[in-house]
């Protein structure tokens, strides 16, 4: 093993990008036994960041490098979403109070591992477990340094913002983000609206798209979208929007009117 260890560690380091977490069980599946992993830690090729997770010794690993491991090595349906995804796509900018917070979504049964939760990634991770949208649809891949991770595409990310509103995100901010989404693909929007199980999200999304006067909305077949029945009061003491049967904040309903 001592003769073979340097060769195998070189193969490992060459096959995996820098800046990512390496999961112990995944390494074992690739032929790197637990004993060999211990040898690598003793030799300071690798260092532990918690039970079942390691990084290259001295490597600077961001939360994206952890997401890479969860997605590519563990196959978990966990991804950066909401405003964070829009920022990563160049569709939004962080507000000063939230620039150190990232939003991550996962399915109802997808739990973040202890090593992820205990590690200081330099940001606050706001994690939400929800299946209001099926995993895998409306996603895209981005390159982070020298590796790729899956994040929400623009349309899905905006829906995730609306899912968190108004408790975790202001509806006016959601609308400002919607204003910038003038080139969404109607086919993708159609599927997301049909698969989404949140009536609140769908009504708000369509209301904001219409208010923003986006041309792609003309190609969405609303007859195929279940918008439920009855009124939805998104906020108290707001303005009732009859066409979508929702009550929204007055500042949102009046947004832009002074400039017309």
Buried (B, 14 or more C-beta within 10 A) or exposed (E): EEEEBEEBBEEBBEEBBBBBBBBBEBBEEEEBEEEBBEBBBEEEBBEBBBEBBBBBEEBEBBBBBBBBBBBBBBEBBBBBBBBBBBBBBEBBEBEEEBEEBBBBBBBEEBBBBEBBEEBEBEEEBBBBBBBBBBBEBBBBEBEBBEBBBBBBBBBBBBBBBBBBBBEEBBBBBBBBBBBBBEEBEBEBBBBBBBEBEBBBBBBBBBBBBEBBEBEBBEEBEEEEBEBEEEEBEBBEEBBEBEEBBBBBBEEBBEBEEEEE
